[in-house]
Amino acid sequence: MNNRTRVKICGITREQDALHAAARGADSIGLVFHQPSSRVVDLEQAIAIRRILPPFVTVTALFLDETEDWIAQVVDSLRPDCLQFHGREPVEICEAWKIPYIKAIPMGGAQNPAEYASQYASAQGFLLDSNVAGRLGGSGDTFDWSRIPAAPGFPLLLAGGVNASNVAEAIARVRPWGVDVSTGVESAKGIKDAGLMDQFFREVRRGDGYHEIDDDV
């Protein structure tokens, strides 16, 4: 039973935000490499952020239908711990880099999560987001959690509008392996707010407390 919900803070653009997230208990830092995104980082920024992270905090590189040349540049320069694919990438592209990967499932469409996941059997886990296919998340919108399978059969990462006001409820209801937040801890796009991150981590721990109560019954 997963009694500790993992946390990824996504869309990090500043070293101080990465350090604060790590100090509060982030398991992974998400760096966006999709040029149209307002949270995109260049390789110099990304390497600087990676360099200052403490041990056991991973770096996840996020892509959305990028060219293979660009993915190769990021992989070779940054050496991310995990790749996250948010677009219509075929499984062959996701697997090509010999790095663990996460595939986002766009819950803004009519996707059946289990059916979608079956196309990417080699994925380390699946991120459920409120976006539609071919578009990046980060809107701050939620989706109908009742559409999530009760026993998905794969590690589930919940994104899409999670914030300090709803993450404890989300954890209690969905019991995801992890939660992924970007907009919910920002003062502006790409600028994380230390106070909002503190509140978010407190609420994650509160949600995990519900797990412990349930598991003891």
Stockholm file with secondary structure:
# STOCKHOLM 1.0

chainA/1-217         MNNRTRVKICGITREQDALHAAARGADSIGLVFHQPSSRVVDLEQAIAIRRILPPFVTVTALFLDETEDWIAQVVDSLRPDCLQFHGREPVEICEAWKIPYIKAIPMGGAQNPAEYASQYASAQGFLLDSNVAGRLGGSGDTFDWSRIPAAPGFPLLLAGGVNASNVAEAIARVRPWGVDVSTGVESAKGIKDAGLMDQFFREVRRGDGYHEIDDDV
#=GR chainA/1-217 SS CCCSCEEEECSCCCHHHHHHHHHHTCSEEEEECCTTSTTBCCHHHHHHHHHHCCTTCEEEEEESSCCHHHHHHHHHHHCCSEEEECSCCCHHHHHTTSSCEEEEEETTTTCCHHHHHGGGTTCSEEEEESSCTTSCCCSCCCCCGGGSCSSCSSCEEECSSCCTTTHHHHHHHHCCSEEEESGGGEEETTEECHHHHHHHHHHHHHHHHHHHHHHHC
#=GC SS_cons         CCCSCEEEECSCCCHHHHHHHHHHTCSEEEEECCTTSTTBCCHHHHHHHHHHCCTTCEEEEEESSCCHHHHHHHHHHHCCSEEEECSCCCHHHHHTTSSCEEEEEETTTTCCHHHHHGGGTTCSEEEEESSCTTSCCCSCCCCCGGGSCSSCSSCEEECSSCCTTTHHHHHHHHCCSEEEESGGGEEETTEECHHHHHHHHHHHHHHHHHHHHHHHC
//
